[in-house]
Amino acid sequence: MVPSSIFSHRILSAINSPHYQRVASFVSNVYAKAISAHKTAISSS
């Protein structure tokens, strides 16, 4: 059984890794594009 403190520490280190931040920025960029496209589709109809 892994202690929760070690588990949370590994999650935090994974979140702080540059690769995760690059993926997160990519996902938020795609998300923002999808929302803006959705808004323009709603306003045009």
N, C-alpha and C positions, 0 to 999 in steps of 0.2 A: 504494500500500500504506500503510495507516494504522499508525503505530507503536502497539505494544501499550500503552505508557504512557498515550497519549492515549485509547485505547479504554477502558482500565480506569478512567481518571479520569472519563470520561463516564458509565460505568456507576455509579461511586460517586456522582456528582452526581445521577444519576437516582434512585438508591436513597435519597439524602438529601432528595429533593424531598418536599414535604408531600403531593402527590397520591399518590405511591407509598406513603407511610406510611398514608394513609387507605385505600388499596386493600388494603394488607397487613393492616391491622387488621380490615377487613371480611372478608377471606378467612379469617383466623384465627378470627374470631367464628363464621363459618359452619361452619368445620371443627370447632370445639369443640362447636357445637350438634349436628352430625352424629354426633360421637363419643358424646356423652351420649345421644342418641336410640338409637344402636346399642347402647350398654351397657344401657339400660333394656329394649330389645327382647330382648337376650340373657338378662337376669336374669328377665324375665317369662315366658319360654318354659320 
